[in-house]
Amino acid sequence: RASRRAKMAAAAERVAGAAAAGYAALAVKFGPRQRSPHCLLVREHRVRDGAGAAHPPRRTLFVLNVPPYCGPESLSRLFFSCGHIQSVDICDKPEIAEKRDTLKSKFFNPKTTKGFRVAYVVFRSPAGVQAAKALAQRGPLLISTESHPVKTGISKWIASYAASVVDREELKAEVDAFMQDYDKQVAEEEAKAAAEDGVPDEEGWVKVTRKGRKPGLPRTEAANLRVLERERRKRARKELLNFYAWQHRETKREHIAQLRKKFEEDKQRIALMRAQRKFRPY
């Protein structure tokens, strides 16, 4: 037992010394049977003034080295004792410009991240961040417990397969909601463009758009098919024209006959104009 305690103490010292400058090393273990702890690097999230609406400063804990088996629920349980948690976001890498205007969809974001990631834990008060940093002084925290086990092996594969099966009603509801928001946005843009149409700006310039009094009708699929069919027929006629030698000879013969006929018609017209004294070549 003494040797085991000595090993655990040495491991705790290694974890405490593994923290980079400005970070606190938080020791965690997957389960009680795991001997070597894993190191999470935590610090207060810092952003420039005017940025970070989704991850406000002083209330957001930035976590590095998050293992793949540690999800948002596991992080929420780890920091539950520090204070009320508003949100937990796990990303592939630190976000330079935070853009959280559009909500992510579980149907249209099938990308699965492999490897270690980063996380943003947002608390209700700044005291939660300080309490989370103070957890580094305690022993290793457990990610998978008896009351909240983390699925692994066959159970994890079964859960992943069950989550991959799409619920049609839920998908339809999400698509309908998205299209309603899109139609509303388009209507607002058109109303704004109509209000600004022909109105000069502060410098006196008038914005000219593509829409005129008689805008061209958009081509439908049937119209495109008719155009393609006409092009195909025209190309087929050109390919068969003068394909055989006798066709080429007949074309030449007809052309010469037309030239001779036109020459005789011109001769008769000139003779008639001479007879009427209307022929003035110069």
Buried (B, 14 or more C-beta within 10 A) or exposed (E): EEEEEEEBEEBBEBBBEEBEEEBBBBBBBBEEEBEEBBBBBBBBBEBEEEEBEBBBBEBBBBBBBBBEBBBBEBBBBBBEEBBEBEBBBBEEEEBEEBEEEEEEEEEEEEEEEEEEBBBBBBBEEBEBBBBBBEBBEEEBBBBBEEEEEBEEEEEEEEEEEEEEEEEEEEBEEBEEEBEEEEEEEEEEEEEEEEEEEEEEEEEEEEEEEEEEEEEEEEEEEEEEEEEEEEEEEEEEEEEEEBEEEEEEEEEEEEEEEEEEEEEEEEEEEEEEEEEEEEEEEE
